[in-house]
């Protein structure tokens, strides 16, 4: 399960989340520094909750010592370590055609007018979890943002290994981006999930781009403590045995159950951290400082920014000068690094021997050449930047006036 971007005192017992090492209010005061990761800076309430979670997990049987069906049943019923969330009386089931047969989408509609849709992909390590185990979260998103929330009941591993879960999520996304829009009466689409749900959300976006020519079918992604490298990042490998909801063994066993032996765990179609991320929608990355998947979010958010997609942090370091500067540098490198080969070619041409001028020579020191050069620069620059600076806000304003967008603060 993923970190929440709300203070833990607001979370209550139905939010057995991987907590922040300090509250979001504290994290936004300064650039990231050692103090944010110092256990001494954790407030008493969060520290007590952390200890309670660890103790509750330690007191129950190791889930890997039990049959997988028993672990799934215990999660649904709720345990001291993982209290069950109440099922929403507002939820309804919508069934579409899936690659493995009928595919269920659990739908929670907003109490007011629908302004968009959120395709949610649940957590559970690809082997546990279900679409109905986080109804309170989806109710809050539905009512706060005006989204119709749809949670995908994808097939679970190890009975259905890679790429079964991904294919189900892909089918759900294609339906929502196609006939689902009209059926639900929405236009703006978003996608997201927690932990492996965030992984599947990114992989779904990549499939929409690469296989269906739909790179921006979804306007944004909400990626909460994603598991983006199945080869295991350093923070996962170094976490150890303490189960603050999950530990190193859990994440390794999740990957083992999802991906069959012999498949490279760091293939781009398995671990999105290694994929070409260009052309994907903006994303919000959320993670806590006390989280085995910390590095997954840090690495992926930096690559997302370098791909010039637009990204933001929540929880770890929301809107700090350090990360704002880091993301700006990443976007600068991602956009302008291609200029270096052009400069190399220009230098090579400049080093060539000069030939005598002839009737067909176009002088580069005259006003005509300078005028043409400046004109090309202005035209190309205008075509590149003016649409994004002018047309985007105009379209968003018109969409908002028509009630077809979603609030920025959702």
Secondary structure, 3 states (H helix, E strand, C coil): CCCCCCCHHHHCCCCCCCCCCCCHHHHCCCCCCHHHHCHHHCCHHHHHHHHHHHHHHHHCCCHHHCCHHHHHHHHHHCCCCCCCCCCCCCCEEEEEEECCEEEEEEEECCCCCCCEEEEEECCCCCCCCCCCCCHHHHHHHHHHHCEEEEEECCCCCCCCCCCHHHHHHHHHHHHHHHHHHHHHCCCEEEEEEECHHHHHHHHHHHHHHHHHCCCCCCCEEEEECCCCCCCCCHHHHHHCCCCCCCCHHHHHHHHHHHCCCCCCCCCCCCCHHHCCCCCCCEEEEECCCCCCCHHHHHHHHHHHHHCCCCEEEECCCCCCHHHHHHHHHHHHHHHHCCHHHHHHHHHHHHCCCCCCCCCCCCCCCCHHHHHHHHHHHHHHHHHHHHHHHHHHHHHHHHHHHCCCCCCCCC
